[in-house]
Amino acid sequence: MVRLSRRQHCGGYVNNQYRCLQQFFKWFASEEEVPNPMTKLEPPSITDRPVPVFSEDEITRLFATVKGKDLWSRRDLAILLLLRDTGIRIMELTGLTREHLSLLEREAKVRGKAGKCRTVKFTSEAARALDRYLRKRASHRCADRQSLWISPKGTLTSDGIYQMVKRKAAQAGVAGVYPHRFRHHFAHTWLDKGGAEGDLMELNGWDSPQMLRRYGRSAAASRARRGYDRIMGTDR
């Protein structure tokens, strides 16, 4: 018997699961010539909540936890800066190698979904953090590993990055932090500062405007209010 989880999931996840089950039972009913149990079921109502973006105070507190000069502090700082500056997915971050980086050009080549490759940019602050991490990394026993990110035991995995982010968030006292939240924060920051939507789609590896709308929902109301003051003026 399948045990259903009591954990709350986002509307998009629930909708995807419904559609997968719908297709499975449609096939199963046809193959086995039995009634389809989902025939009279209605699709779930979608009530997705926008992912909250980070406040400046939360970002400051997060980065205050990675101020050390040891190898692991420098690694964690570089990881957090890349997440903040690029919004790349955790699998893209994990897959980086030293050859994928150009510190001079402040660029990284990442492999996204369906094997699609693209180039993302990062800030000078991130480039300095990466340079410091790489210099420390060079003297570690795992320095010959192909992966950019190493751990005391070898290659740093996606789970390792996820756990590090959660650990730093707990130290900073910031709730609801996970790597993908930085992707929403990057999209919000880009749009809030007047960045072009087409450029954001290119940087984030999106083919559909639907993804732009989904990620742009985070803090959309606050962007609109700031946009009003910028365009109309507060004393008009």
HUFENSUL-V449402 format. One record per residue. N is the residue number from 1. RES is the residue in one letter. PHI is phi in whole degrees, 0 to 359 (NA if undefined). PSI is psi in whole degrees, 0 to 359 (999 if undefined). Layout:
# HUFENSUL-V449402
n=N res=RES phi=PHI psi=PSI
n=N res=RES phi=PHI psi=PSI
This chain:
# HUFENSUL-V449402
n=1 res=M phi=NA psi=139
n=2 res=V phi=278 psi=128
n=3 res=R phi=265 psi=121
n=4 res=L phi=278 psi=138
n=5 res=S phi=284 psi=145
n=6 res=R phi=272 psi=355
n=7 res=R phi=294 psi=142
n=8 res=Q phi=283 psi=133
n=9 res=H phi=242 psi=158
n=10 res=C phi=290 psi=158
n=11 res=G phi=300 psi=323
n=12 res=G phi=298 psi=318
n=13 res=Y phi=296 psi=314
n=14 res=V phi=299 psi=318
n=15 res=N phi=296 psi=319
n=16 res=N phi=296 psi=318
n=17 res=Q phi=296 psi=320
n=18 res=Y phi=299 psi=315
n=19 res=R phi=293 psi=323
n=20 res=C phi=296 psi=315
n=21 res=L phi=295 psi=323
n=22 res=Q phi=299 psi=315
n=23 res=Q phi=291 psi=322
n=24 res=F phi=296 psi=310
n=25 res=F phi=290 psi=333
n=26 res=K phi=295 psi=315
n=27 res=W phi=294 psi=315
n=28 res=F phi=297 psi=318
n=29 res=A phi=296 psi=323
n=30 res=S phi=289 psi=318
n=31 res=E phi=290 psi=317
n=32 res=E phi=263 psi=356
n=33 res=E phi=55 psi=52
n=34 res=V phi=234 psi=162
n=35 res=P phi=297 psi=146
n=36 res=N phi=273 psi=113
n=37 res=P phi=292 psi=349
n=38 res=M phi=259 psi=5
n=39 res=T phi=303 psi=318
n=40 res=K phi=261 psi=5
n=41 res=L phi=279 psi=143
n=42 res=E phi=264 psi=146
n=43 res=P phi=300 psi=150
n=44 res=P phi=293 psi=146
n=45 res=S phi=282 psi=133
n=46 res=I phi=268 psi=121
n=47 res=T phi=232 psi=53
n=48 res=D phi=297 psi=133
n=49 res=R phi=260 psi=135
n=50 res=P phi=302 psi=141
n=51 res=V phi=288 psi=128
n=52 res=P phi=292 psi=140
n=53 res=V phi=273 psi=165
n=54 res=F phi=283 psi=143
n=55 res=S phi=278 psi=164
n=56 res=E phi=298 psi=324
n=57 res=D phi=295 psi=319
n=58 res=E phi=296 psi=317
n=59 res=I phi=299 psi=316
n=60 res=T phi=299 psi=316
n=61 res=R phi=292 psi=322
n=62 res=L phi=297 psi=313
n=63 res=F phi=285 psi=344
n=64 res=A phi=290 psi=343
n=65 res=T phi=275 psi=354
n=66 res=V phi=233 psi=47
n=67 res=K phi=265 psi=358
n=68 res=G phi=291 psi=167
n=69 res=K phi=253 psi=3
n=70 res=D phi=285 psi=169
n=71 res=L phi=302 psi=315
n=72 res=W phi=286 psi=326
n=73 res=S phi=294 psi=319
n=74 res=R phi=292 psi=324
n=75 res=R phi=297 psi=312
n=76 res=D phi=294 psi=324
n=77 res=L phi=296 psi=315
n=78 res=A phi=298 psi=320
n=79 res=I phi=296 psi=312
n=80 res=L phi=296 psi=322
n=81 res=L phi=293 psi=320
n=82 res=L phi=295 psi=320
n=83 res=L phi=298 psi=316
n=84 res=R phi=292 psi=318
n=85 res=D phi=277 psi=337
n=86 res=T phi=240 psi=334
n=87 res=G phi=68 psi=21
n=88 res=I phi=289 psi=155
n=89 res=R phi=289 psi=158
n=90 res=I phi=296 psi=325
n=91 res=M phi=291 psi=328
n=92 res=E phi=289 psi=321
n=93 res=L phi=295 psi=315
n=94 res=T phi=297 psi=326
n=95 res=G phi=281 psi=358
n=96 res=L phi=293 psi=142
n=97 res=T phi=239 psi=170
n=98 res=R phi=298 psi=327
n=99 res=E phi=291 psi=341
n=100 res=H phi=281 psi=349
n=101 res=L phi=260 psi=144
n=102 res=S phi=230 psi=100
n=103 res=L phi=292 psi=328
n=104 res=L phi=295 psi=316
n=105 res=E phi=273 psi=351
n=106 res=R phi=56 psi=54
n=107 res=E phi=226 psi=153
n=108 res=A phi=221 psi=138
n=109 res=K phi=264 psi=124
n=110 res=V phi=238 psi=151
n=111 res=R phi=254 psi=116
n=112 res=G phi=263 psi=206
n=113 res=K phi=296 psi=147
n=114 res=A phi=59 psi=23
n=115 res=G phi=75 psi=11
n=116 res=K phi=286 psi=132
n=117 res=C phi=257 psi=146
n=118 res=R phi=207 psi=168
n=119 res=T phi=248 psi=132
n=120 res=V phi=244 psi=156
n=121 res=K phi=255 psi=156
n=122 res=F phi=220 psi=168
n=123 res=T phi=280 psi=168
n=124 res=S phi=297 psi=326
n=125 res=E phi=298 psi=317
n=126 res=A phi=292 psi=322
n=127 res=A phi=298 psi=318
n=128 res=R phi=295 psi=319
n=129 res=A phi=295 psi=321
n=130 res=L phi=294 psi=318
n=131 res=D phi=299 psi=316
n=132 res=R phi=294 psi=321
n=133 res=Y phi=295 psi=316
n=134 res=L phi=296 psi=324
n=135 res=R phi=292 psi=321
n=136 res=K phi=290 psi=320
n=137 res=R phi=299 psi=326
n=138 res=A phi=299 psi=336
n=139 res=S phi=261 psi=4
n=140 res=H phi=274 psi=153
n=141 res=R phi=295 psi=342
n=142 res=C phi=261 psi=18
n=143 res=A phi=298 psi=337
n=144 res=D phi=274 psi=1
n=145 res=R phi=296 psi=144
n=146 res=Q phi=291 psi=322
n=147 res=S phi=297 psi=144
n=148 res=L phi=294 psi=321
n=149 res=W phi=261 psi=125
n=150 res=I phi=241 psi=165
n=151 res=S phi=229 psi=173
n=152 res=P phi=303 psi=336
n=153 res=K phi=257 psi=356
n=154 res=G phi=145 psi=227
n=155 res=T phi=284 psi=137
n=156 res=L phi=278 psi=124
n=157 res=T phi=269 psi=174
n=158 res=S phi=299 psi=319
n=159 res=D phi=299 psi=321
n=160 res=G phi=297 psi=318
n=161 res=I phi=295 psi=316
n=162 res=Y phi=301 psi=313
n=163 res=Q phi=294 psi=323
n=164 res=M phi=297 psi=315
n=165 res=V phi=298 psi=316
n=166 res=K phi=297 psi=321
n=167 res=R phi=293 psi=317
n=168 res=K phi=293 psi=324
n=169 res=A phi=296 psi=319
n=170 res=A phi=296 psi=320
n=171 res=Q phi=296 psi=324
n=172 res=A phi=277 psi=348
n=173 res=G phi=72 psi=32
n=174 res=V phi=251 psi=122
n=175 res=A phi=271 psi=158
n=176 res=G phi=67 psi=34
n=177 res=V phi=258 psi=132
n=178 res=Y phi=206 psi=158
n=179 res=P phi=306 psi=321
n=180 res=H phi=290 psi=340
n=181 res=R phi=296 psi=331
n=182 res=F phi=296 psi=331
n=183 res=R phi=294 psi=317
n=184 res=H phi=294 psi=320
n=185 res=H phi=295 psi=319
n=186 res=F phi=298 psi=316
n=187 res=A phi=298 psi=316
n=188 res=H phi=298 psi=313
n=189 res=T phi=300 psi=317
n=190 res=W phi=299 psi=311
n=191 res=L phi=291 psi=323
n=192 res=D phi=296 psi=329
n=193 res=K phi=267 psi=11
n=194 res=G phi=86 psi=16
n=195 res=G phi=294 psi=147
n=196 res=A phi=291 psi=139
n=197 res=E phi=297 psi=321
n=198 res=G phi=297 psi=321
n=199 res=D phi=293 psi=322
n=200 res=L phi=296 psi=320
n=201 res=M phi=298 psi=319
n=202 res=E phi=294 psi=314
n=203 res=L phi=294 psi=325
n=204 res=N phi=268 psi=357
n=205 res=G phi=73 psi=35
n=206 res=W phi=261 psi=134
n=207 res=D phi=264 psi=337
n=208 res=S phi=248 psi=137
n=209 res=P phi=297 psi=342
n=210 res=Q phi=300 psi=320
n=211 res=M phi=293 psi=324
n=212 res=L phi=298 psi=317
n=213 res=R phi=294 psi=319
n=214 res=R phi=297 psi=312
n=215 res=Y phi=283 psi=332
n=216 res=G phi=287 psi=347
n=217 res=R phi=293 psi=333
n=218 res=S phi=298 psi=118
n=219 res=A phi=61 psi=26
n=220 res=A phi=297 psi=322
n=221 res=A phi=295 psi=318
n=222 res=S phi=292 psi=325
n=223 res=R phi=297 psi=319
n=224 res=A phi=296 psi=319
n=225 res=R phi=293 psi=319
n=226 res=R phi=293 psi=323
n=227 res=G phi=297 psi=324
n=228 res=Y phi=297 psi=312
n=229 res=D phi=296 psi=325
n=230 res=R phi=291 psi=322
n=231 res=I phi=273 psi=314
n=232 res=M phi=270 psi=334
n=233 res=G phi=85 psi=142
n=234 res=T phi=283 psi=340
n=235 res=D phi=246 psi=21
n=236 res=R phi=292 psi=999
